[in-house]
Amino acid sequence: MQYSYLIIDDDAEYPAQVLSLFESFPEFFCVGIATGHEDAINKILDLQPDIIILEPRGNQSKDSLSFSVITDLHQYIDNLPHFIIHTNSTKLAYDAIKAGAADYILKPLDSIELRKSLLKFKKGFTKSKTVSILDDNGSNETICIKSYSDYQFVPLNDIIYLKADNNTTDFYLHNGRKLTAYKTLKHYEASLPMNFSRIHNSYIVNINFISRINLGKSLCYLNNSDISISFSKTFKDNIEAIIRRIAPGNI
């Protein structure tokens, strides 16, 4: 199983150090780097990382990087990501834990301490995303696509991509079929598992079917390049996260 992480720090050298250490843990992939308070909040809500590596600052101003990132998230989501605080201050570490952080690592950051923290995370990992369209009791392997009184149960692994069509969503399957559901693309975006990623206002793709990404042409190729779909600048972070996940170290 793979897990995503987001780095929050305004020091240009720190993210490179973290990325280097994570190379020893291939089941973890970086979805992005945030450099300010508002940037951090927006990327957490957009990218929904499993883990957040945060080096807090003592300054509690609105634009500072501090544990206020954690407390402010409670305005928007009930279940926080797994925050790992990295600091040379035991007081800041203690304050962050009180604010809701899951763990902390005291400086200097090294692979041994990071490994311990990641093992704690994996041991307690209980996050799941259900994908039932009818209610919240679906499974994470099959999706129910409802069209009027017709209920079709489709394995998630058979879905290549989803396309928005006004207030409906078309599901394109590996066997060539197209199914239409009377729900918006945004409705499905919130409930699909992490191997589905939005790359355009009109498209969500199954990462497992991606065979090529052309950044120059802004095209994502699926199903052994039989299908090409445009991606937009709005979802550039998602595209970079996909590349990191499929081919770590290539961005």
Protein Blocks (a to p, Z undefined) as FASTA:
>chain_A
ZZddddddfbfklmmmmmmmmmmmmkbccfbdcfbfklmmmmmmmnopabdcddddfblc
fkbccfklmmmmmmmpmbdcddddddfbfklmmmmmmnopabdcdddddfklmmmmmmmm
mmmpcbdcdfbfkbmmbcfkbccddehjaccdddfklpmbdcdehjaccdddfkopacdd
dbdfklmmmmmcfkbccfbfkbccdfklpcbdcfklopaceehhlaccdddfklmmmmmm
mmmmmmghiZZ
